[in-house]
Amino acid sequence: TEGQYNSIAVGDKCCISEWSTLETALTNAGFTPTDWFVPSISQLDNPGYVCRTNWDSFDADRYWSSTEVGANNAYFHCFGDGYIVSTSKTFLRRVRAFRCVTY
């Protein structure tokens, strides 16, 4: 059930008030927004944390994963020192979207 509670909790509270306009702009620019997802804690750890030096930028912050620990808690990954912790979803953390690409 990764992401189930997050979808319920965040569903109507999106900070983008005009999603359809943003989605159209991204699609017109060659992006497919539906290809992107919030990674599970294992995906955030590897390849995320393991390959962090290959990212365009990161600032040693904490990133949420889609892996939940019940309705009120989820895991996050600290890119400063590599630790993984579960905590209340009420804490502010960043989200790093992932997309799977094959060659």
DSSP file with accessible surface (Angstrom, degrees, kcal/mol):
  #  RESIDUE AA STRUCTURE BP1 BP2  ACC     N-H-->O    O-->H-N    N-H-->O    O-->H-N    TCO  KAPPA ALPHA  PHI   PSI    X-CA   Y-CA   Z-CA
    1    1 A T    >         0   0  126      0, 0.0     3,-1.9     0, 0.0     4,-0.5   0.000 360.0 360.0 360.0  30.0    0.0    0.0    0.0
    2    2 A E  T 3   +     0   0  110      1,-0.3    65,-0.2     2,-0.1    64,-0.1  -0.372 360.0   8.3 -59.5 127.7    2.9    2.4   -0.6
    3    3 A G  T 3> S+     0   0   13     63,-1.4     4,-2.7    -2,-0.1    -1,-0.3   0.243  94.8 113.4  89.5 -14.6    1.4    5.8   -1.3
    4    4 A Q  H <> S+     0   0   87     -3,-1.9     4,-1.7     1,-0.2     5,-0.1   0.951  83.9  37.4 -57.5 -52.8   -2.2    4.9   -0.4
    5    5 A Y  H  > S+     0   0   82     -4,-0.5     4,-3.0     1,-0.2     5,-0.2   0.883 115.0  55.6 -69.8 -35.6   -2.4    7.1    2.7
    6    6 A N  H  > S+     0   0   38      1,-0.2     4,-2.6     2,-0.2     5,-0.4   0.923 106.9  50.5 -61.8 -42.0   -0.3    9.9    1.1
    7    7 A S  H  X S+     0   0   83     -4,-2.7     4,-2.1     2,-0.2    -1,-0.2   0.916 113.5  45.3 -62.5 -40.6   -2.7   10.1   -1.9
    8    8 A I  H  < S+     0   0  120     -4,-1.7     4,-0.4    -5,-0.2    -2,-0.2   0.937 117.0  44.4 -67.6 -44.4   -5.6   10.3    0.5
    9    9 A A  H  < S+     0   0   48     -4,-3.0    -2,-0.2     1,-0.2    -1,-0.2   0.853 125.8  30.3 -70.4 -34.5   -3.9   12.9    2.7
   10   10 A V  H >< S+     0   0   84     -4,-2.6     3,-2.7    -5,-0.2     4,-0.2   0.717  90.2 100.3 -99.1 -21.2   -2.5   15.1   -0.1
   11   11 A G  T 3< S+     0   0   56     -4,-2.1     3,-0.5    -5,-0.4    -1,-0.1   0.768  95.3  25.3 -39.3 -52.3   -5.2   14.5   -2.8
   12   12 A D  T 3  S+     0   0  134     -4,-0.4    -1,-0.3     1,-0.2    -2,-0.1   0.320 113.6  69.1-100.0  10.6   -7.1   17.7   -2.4
   13   13 A K    <   +     0   0  148     -3,-2.7    -1,-0.2    -4,-0.0    -2,-0.2   0.091  62.3 147.6-115.6  23.6   -4.3   19.8   -0.9
   14   14 A C        -     0   0   71     -3,-0.5     5,-0.1    -4,-0.2    -3,-0.0  -0.333  46.4-141.4 -63.1 137.2   -2.1   20.1   -3.9
   15   15 A C  S    S+     0   0  128      1,-0.1     2,-0.9     2,-0.0    -1,-0.2   0.601  83.8  84.8 -77.5  -9.6   -0.2   23.4   -4.0
   16   16 A I    >   -     0   0   65      1,-0.2     3,-0.6     2,-0.0    -2,-0.1  -0.817  59.6-172.6 -94.6 107.7   -0.6   23.7   -7.7
   17   17 A S  T 3  S+     0   0  113     -2,-0.9     2,-0.3     1,-0.3    -1,-0.2   0.745  80.4  42.3 -76.3 -21.8   -4.0   25.3   -8.2
   18   18 A E  T 3>  +     0   0  121      1,-0.2     4,-1.9     2,-0.1     3,-0.5  -0.535  65.6 158.7-123.4  67.2   -4.1   24.9  -12.0
   19   19 A W  H <> S+     0   0  114     -3,-0.6     4,-3.3    -2,-0.3     5,-0.3   0.887  71.8  57.9 -58.6 -41.4   -2.7   21.4  -12.5
   20   20 A S  H  > S+     0   0   79      1,-0.2     4,-2.3     2,-0.2    -1,-0.2   0.893 106.7  48.9 -62.3 -36.1   -4.3   21.0  -16.0
   21   21 A T  H  > S+     0   0   80     -3,-0.5     4,-2.3     2,-0.2    -1,-0.2   0.932 114.2  45.6 -66.3 -43.9   -2.4   24.1  -17.2
   22   22 A L  H  X S+     0   0   63     -4,-1.9     4,-2.7     2,-0.2     5,-0.2   0.935 112.4  50.8 -64.5 -44.7    0.9   22.9  -15.8
   23   23 A E  H  X S+     0   0   63     -4,-3.3     4,-2.6     1,-0.2     5,-0.2   0.924 110.7  49.2 -61.2 -41.8    0.3   19.4  -17.2
   24   24 A T  H  X S+     0   0   77     -4,-2.3     4,-2.7    -5,-0.3    -1,-0.2   0.932 111.4  49.4 -63.4 -43.6   -0.4   20.8  -20.7
   25   25 A A  H  X S+     0   0   56     -4,-2.3     4,-1.3     2,-0.2    -2,-0.2   0.916 112.8  47.1 -63.1 -42.4    2.7   23.0  -20.5
   26   26 A L  H  <>S+     0   0   55     -4,-2.7     5,-2.7     2,-0.2     3,-0.3   0.926 112.7  48.9 -65.1 -43.8    4.9   20.0  -19.5
   27   27 A T  H ><5S+     0   0   74     -4,-2.6     3,-1.7     1,-0.2    -2,-0.2   0.924 109.6  51.8 -62.8 -42.9    3.4   17.8  -22.2
   28   28 A N  H 3<5S+     0   0  129     -4,-2.7    -1,-0.2     1,-0.3    -2,-0.2   0.782 106.8  55.1 -64.6 -25.6    4.0   20.4  -24.8
   29   29 A A  T 3<5S-     0   0   69     -4,-1.3    -1,-0.3    -3,-0.3    -2,-0.2   0.394 128.5 -97.0 -88.1   2.1    7.6   20.7  -23.7
   30   30 A G  T < 5S+     0   0   65     -3,-1.7     2,-0.3     1,-0.3    -3,-0.2   0.484  84.6 124.0  99.5   3.4    8.1   17.0  -24.2
   31   31 A F      < -     0   0   96     -5,-2.7    -1,-0.3    -6,-0.2    -2,-0.1  -0.705  50.3-149.6 -95.4 150.3    7.6   15.7  -20.7
   32   32 A T    >   -     0   0   62     -2,-0.3     3,-2.2     1,-0.1     4,-0.3  -0.905   7.6-164.6-116.2  98.2    5.1   13.1  -19.7
   33   33 A P  G >  S+     0   0   18      0, 0.0     3,-1.5     0, 0.0    -1,-0.1   0.813  85.0  63.3 -55.8 -29.5    4.0   14.0  -16.1
   34   34 A T  G 3  S+     0   0  110      1,-0.3    -3,-0.0    -3,-0.1    -2,-0.0   0.630  90.6  67.8 -73.5 -10.6    2.4   10.6  -15.5
   35   35 A D  G <  S+     0   0   79     -3,-2.2    65,-0.5    64,-0.1    -1,-0.3   0.629  87.9  84.0 -77.9 -14.0    5.9    8.9  -16.0
   36   36 A W  E <   +A   99   0A 104     -3,-1.5     2,-0.3    -4,-0.3    63,-0.2  -0.636  55.7 169.6 -94.7 148.1    7.1   10.5  -12.7
   37   37 A F  E     -A   98   0A  67     61,-2.5    61,-3.2    -2,-0.2    -2,-0.0  -0.981  41.6-102.0-151.1 160.4    6.5    9.0   -9.2
   38   38 A V        -     0   0   58     -2,-0.3    59,-0.1    59,-0.2    28,-0.1  -0.784  51.7-123.8 -83.7 122.8    7.5    9.4   -5.6
   39   39 A P        -     0   0    0      0, 0.0    27,-2.4     0, 0.0    28,-0.4  -0.265  14.8-113.5 -71.6 154.3   10.0    6.6   -5.0
   40   40 A S     >  -     0   0    8     25,-0.3     4,-2.5    26,-0.2     5,-0.2  -0.277  40.6 -98.4 -70.1 171.0    9.7    3.9   -2.3
   41   41 A I  H  > S+     0   0   28      1,-0.2     4,-1.8     2,-0.2     5,-0.2   0.892 125.9  51.9 -64.4 -35.1   12.3    4.0    0.4
   42   42 A S  H  > S+     0   0   79      1,-0.2     4,-2.6     2,-0.2    -1,-0.2   0.909 111.7  46.0 -69.8 -36.5   14.4    1.3   -1.3
   43   43 A Q  H  4>S+     0   0   66      2,-0.2     5,-2.1     1,-0.2    -2,-0.2   0.871 111.0  52.9 -70.6 -35.8   14.3    3.3   -4.6
   44   44 A L  I  <>S+     0   0    0     -4,-2.5     5,-2.1     1,-0.2    -1,-0.2   0.852 113.2  44.8 -67.7 -31.2   15.2    6.5   -2.8
   45   45 A D  I  <>S+     0   0   58     -4,-1.8     5,-2.1     1,-0.3    -2,-0.2   0.935 116.5  46.4 -76.1 -48.6   18.2    4.7   -1.2
   46   46 A N  I  <5S+     0   0   99     -4,-2.6    -1,-0.3     3,-0.2    -2,-0.1  -0.919 131.1   3.9-144.3 107.7   19.4    3.0   -4.4
   47   47 A P  I  >5S+     0   0   65      0, 0.0     4,-2.6     0, 0.0    -1,-0.2  -0.971 133.4  56.2 -94.8 -11.3   19.7    4.4   -7.0
   48   48 A G  I  4<S+     0   0    1     -5,-2.1    -3,-0.3     2,-0.2    -2,-0.2   0.942 119.6  21.9 -49.6 -72.2   18.7    7.7   -5.3
   49   49 A Y  I >4<S+     0   0   44     -5,-2.1     3,-1.4     1,-0.2     4,-0.2   0.916 124.0  54.9 -66.4 -42.3   21.2    8.2   -2.4
   50   50 A V  T 34<S+     0   0   84     -5,-2.1     3,-0.3     1,-0.3    -1,-0.2   0.890 118.4  34.2 -60.2 -38.2   23.8    5.9   -3.9
   51   51 A C  T >< S+     0   0   44     -4,-2.6     3,-2.3     1,-0.2     4,-0.3   0.144  80.0 122.1-104.6  20.6   23.9    7.9   -7.2
   52   52 A R  G X   +     0   0   67     -3,-1.4     3,-1.5     1,-0.3    -1,-0.2   0.778  64.9  66.0 -59.3 -26.4   23.3   11.3   -5.7
   53   53 A T  G 3  S+     0   0  113     -3,-0.3    -1,-0.3     1,-0.3    -2,-0.1   0.700  96.8  57.8 -70.4 -14.2   26.5   12.8   -7.2
   54   54 A N  G <  S+     0   0  130     -3,-2.3    -1,-0.3     3,-0.0    -2,-0.2   0.477  85.9 103.5 -90.8  -4.2   25.0   12.3  -10.7
   55   55 A W  S <  S-     0   0   51     -3,-1.5     3,-0.1    -4,-0.3    -3,-0.0  -0.381  83.0-118.6 -74.9 158.5   21.9   14.4   -9.9
   56   56 A D  S    S-     0   0  138      1,-0.3     2,-0.3    -2,-0.1    -1,-0.1   0.891  89.3 -24.6 -64.0 -37.4   21.6   17.9  -11.3
   57   57 A S        +     0   0   76     -5,-0.0     2,-0.3     2,-0.0    -1,-0.3  -0.956  57.9 171.0-168.4 152.5   21.5   19.2   -7.7
   58   58 A F        -     0   0   71     -2,-0.3    -3,-0.0    -3,-0.1     0, 0.0  -0.939  21.5-148.2-158.9 155.8   20.6   18.2   -4.1
   59   59 A D        -     0   0   79     -2,-0.3     3,-0.1     3,-0.0    21,-0.1  -0.063  50.4 -96.0-126.1  40.1   21.2   20.0   -0.9
   60   60 A A  S    S+     0   0   55      1,-0.2    20,-0.3    19,-0.1     2,-0.1   0.864  80.1 143.8  52.8  39.1   21.8   17.3    1.7
   61   61 A D        -     0   0   50     18,-0.1    18,-2.3    17,-0.1     2,-0.5  -0.396  56.6 -94.6 -99.7 178.6   18.1   17.6    2.7
   62   62 A R  E     -B   78   0B  89     16,-0.2    32,-1.9    -2,-0.1     2,-0.4  -0.837  36.9-160.2 -98.0 132.5   15.6   15.0    3.8
   63   63 A Y  E     -Bc  77  94B  10     14,-2.5    14,-2.4    -2,-0.5    32,-0.2  -0.943  13.8-127.7-118.1 132.4   13.4   13.5    1.1
   64   64 A W  E     -Bc  76  95B  30     30,-3.1    32,-0.5    -2,-0.4    12,-0.2  -0.408  20.2-155.0 -69.1 149.6   10.1   11.7    1.6
   65   65 A S  E     -     0   0B   0     10,-2.3   -25,-0.3     2,-0.2   -62,-0.1  -0.679  26.3-118.5-111.0 173.5    9.5    8.3    0.2
   66   66 A S  E    S+     0   0B  16    -27,-2.4   -63,-1.4    -2,-0.2     2,-0.6   0.424  81.4 111.2 -90.4   1.1    6.2    6.7   -0.7
   67   67 A T  E     -     0   0B  19    -28,-0.4     8,-2.5   -65,-0.2     2,-0.2  -0.672  56.2-159.4 -81.0 119.9    6.8    3.9    1.9
   68   68 A E  E     -B   74   0B  24     -2,-0.6     2,-0.3     6,-0.2     6,-0.3  -0.641  26.9-155.6-103.0 156.5    4.4    4.3    4.7
   69   69 A V  E  > S-B   73   0B  58      4,-2.9     4,-0.6     1,-0.4     3,-0.4  -0.752  75.3 -52.9-123.2  73.8    4.3    3.2    8.3
   70   70 A G  T  4 S-     0   0   41     -2,-0.3    -1,-0.4     1,-0.2     3,-0.2  -0.268  89.3 -49.5  83.0-170.8    0.6    3.3    8.8
   71   71 A A  T  4 S+     0   0   50      1,-0.2    -1,-0.2    -3,-0.1   -62,-0.1   0.743 134.9  37.9 -73.8 -21.5   -1.8    6.2    8.2
   72   72 A N  T  4 S+     0   0  122     -3,-0.4    17,-2.6    16,-0.1    18,-0.3   0.569 109.5  53.5-111.1 -11.3    0.3    8.8   10.1
   73   73 A N  E  <  +BD  69  88B  57     -4,-0.6    -4,-2.9    15,-0.3     2,-0.3  -0.917  49.8 173.6-129.4 154.7    4.0    8.0    9.4
   74   74 A A  E     -BD  68  87B   1     13,-2.2    13,-2.3    -2,-0.3     2,-0.3  -0.955  33.9 -98.4-149.3 165.1    6.3    7.5    6.4
   75   75 A Y  E     - D   0  86B  81     -8,-2.5   -10,-2.3    -2,-0.3     2,-0.3  -0.639  32.7-173.5 -87.9 145.0   10.0    7.0    5.8
   76   76 A F  E     -BD  64  85B   6      9,-2.9     9,-2.0    -2,-0.3     2,-0.5  -0.925  15.9-137.4-129.9 161.1   12.3    9.7    4.7
   77   77 A H  E     -BD  63  84B   0    -14,-2.4   -14,-2.5    -2,-0.3     2,-0.7  -0.971   9.1-143.4-121.0 127.9   16.0    9.6    3.6
   78   78 A C  E  >  -B   62   0B  10      5,-2.9     4,-1.8    -2,-0.5   -16,-0.2  -0.829   8.2-166.4 -91.5 116.3   18.6   12.1    4.8
   79   79 A F  T  4 S+     0   0    3    -18,-2.3   -19,-0.1    -2,-0.7    -1,-0.1   0.556  80.0  69.7 -81.6  -6.7   21.0   12.8    2.0
   80   80 A G  T  4 S-     0   0   48    -20,-0.3    -1,-0.2   -19,-0.2   -19,-0.1   0.923 125.7  -0.5 -73.9 -43.3   23.4   14.5    4.3
   81   81 A D  T  4 S-     0   0  102     -3,-0.2    -2,-0.2     2,-0.1    -1,-0.1   0.369  97.9-111.8-131.4   2.2   24.5   11.4    6.2
   82   82 A G     <  +     0   0   19     -4,-1.8    -3,-0.1     1,-0.2     2,-0.1   0.451  61.5 147.6  87.5   1.8   22.5    8.6    4.6
   83   83 A Y        -     0   0   74     -5,-0.1    -5,-2.9    -6,-0.1     2,-0.4  -0.358  35.3-148.7 -78.0 155.3   20.2    7.7    7.5
   84   84 A I  E     +D   77   0B  70     -7,-0.2     2,-0.3    -2,-0.1    -7,-0.2  -0.983  23.3 168.6-122.0 129.4   16.6    6.4    6.9
   85   85 A V  E     -D   76   0B  56     -9,-2.0    -9,-2.9    -2,-0.4     2,-0.4  -0.983  29.2-135.7-140.6 148.8   13.9    7.2    9.5
   86   86 A S  E     +D   75   0B  47     -2,-0.3     2,-0.3   -11,-0.3   -11,-0.2  -0.870  38.1 153.7-102.7 141.6   10.1    7.0    9.8
   87   87 A T  E     -D   74   0B  30    -13,-2.3   -13,-2.2    -2,-0.4   -18,-0.2  -0.940  47.4 -57.2-154.1 176.1    8.3   10.0   11.2
   88   88 A S  E >   -D   73   0B  31     -2,-0.3     3,-1.5   -15,-0.2   -15,-0.3  -0.289  39.7-130.9 -62.7 141.6    5.0   11.8   11.2
   89   89 A K  T 3  S+     0   0   45    -17,-2.6    -1,-0.1     1,-0.3     4,-0.1   0.577 100.5  77.2 -70.0  -7.4    3.7   13.0    7.9
   90   90 A T  T 3  S+     0   0  118    -18,-0.3    -1,-0.3     2,-0.1     2,-0.2   0.662  73.6  95.4 -78.1 -15.4    3.1   16.4    9.5
   91   91 A F  S <  S-     0   0  102     -3,-1.5     2,-0.5     1,-0.1    -4,-0.1  -0.530  84.5-113.5 -73.7 142.9    6.9   17.2    9.3
   92   92 A L        +     0   0  163     -2,-0.2     2,-0.3     0, 0.0    -1,-0.1  -0.650  48.8 156.1 -80.3 125.2    8.0   19.2    6.3
   93   93 A R        -     0   0   60     -2,-0.5   -30,-0.2    -4,-0.1     2,-0.2  -0.964  39.3-110.0-140.3 158.5   10.2   17.3    3.9
   94   94 A R  E     -c   63   0B 124    -32,-1.9   -30,-3.1    -2,-0.3     2,-0.4  -0.501  23.2-139.8 -86.0 161.7   11.0   17.6    0.3
   95   95 A V  E     -c   64   0B  79    -32,-0.2     2,-0.6    -2,-0.2   -30,-0.1  -0.980   6.8-158.8-122.4 132.0    9.9   15.1   -2.4
   96   96 A R        -     0   0   59    -32,-0.5     2,-0.2    -2,-0.4   -59,-0.0  -0.949  17.3-142.3-111.1 112.2   12.2   14.1   -5.2
   97   97 A A        -     0   0   46     -2,-0.6     2,-0.3   -59,-0.1   -59,-0.2  -0.503  15.7-156.9 -74.9 144.2   10.3   12.7   -8.1
   98   98 A F  E     -A   37   0A  29    -61,-3.2   -61,-2.5    -2,-0.2     2,-0.3  -0.836   9.5-167.2-116.4 158.7   11.7    9.8  -10.0
   99   99 A R  E     -A   36   0A 101     -2,-0.3     2,-0.4   -63,-0.2   -63,-0.1  -0.985  20.5-130.7-144.7 133.6   11.2    8.5  -13.5
  100  100 A C        -     0   0   98    -65,-0.5     2,-0.4    -2,-0.3    -2,-0.0  -0.733  27.1-173.2 -86.1 131.8   12.3    5.1  -14.9
  101  101 A V        -     0   0   74     -2,-0.4     2,-0.4     2,-0.0    -2,-0.0  -0.982   6.6-164.8-126.8 135.9   14.2    5.3  -18.2
  102  102 A T              0   0  134     -2,-0.4    -2,-0.0     0, 0.0     0, 0.0  -0.912 360.0 360.0-118.4 150.6   15.3    2.4  -20.4
  103  103 A Y              0   0  264     -2,-0.4    -2,-0.0     0, 0.0     0, 0.0  -0.872 360.0 360.0-118.8 360.0   17.8    2.6  -23.3
